[in-house]
Amino acid sequence: METENKDRFTVRIKKKNLEVLSDDESKFSGVCFYSEDDLNKEKDFEDTKMKKIEHIGIAVKDLEEANKTYKALLGAEHYKTEKVGSEGVSTSFFKIGDSKIELLAATNAESPIAKFIAKRGEGIHHLAFAVDNIEAEIKRLQTEGFVLLNDAPKKGADNKMIAFLHPKSSNGVLVELCQEIIPSQEFAEKKGL
């Protein structure tokens, strides 16, 4: 991808074989126009953006009973259970193909899951998206005007750092950002340190 300055605007050429024949921006086709601020903003967030749906979180009253239900439904056992004390939940994970289901049960009455179930009943609690750089993604989303429930990532279940967007920012859906916690050696190698 090439970038050229043409008088007062910046042109990003999307195809290498495209020839720019005019300085008149109205005559260009197949290109996008960006201000220098847009280009600098894009550089700041080049390592961000959501990669895929990581899992769907489902709030349940009884984890043991829900595990039986989902085993029968999916035809597979859960592969992991875990308690997250800071969130007041016990979790259970099922994997079907590339998709995961996280069942969440409250471990105390003050847990966000207990409050969710009291207000709405059992059901889909959140959609979780995988990201490569959770801190940069938080910054990008705040810049875009989204409200986060936590400004800094925290340790979650399934070896992830997590952060949540307020449902009012995303059409009533609680969105979770997830970044895999990489052991320090792998992290150093991945970052070229």
Disulfide bonds with the S-S distance in Angstrom:
none
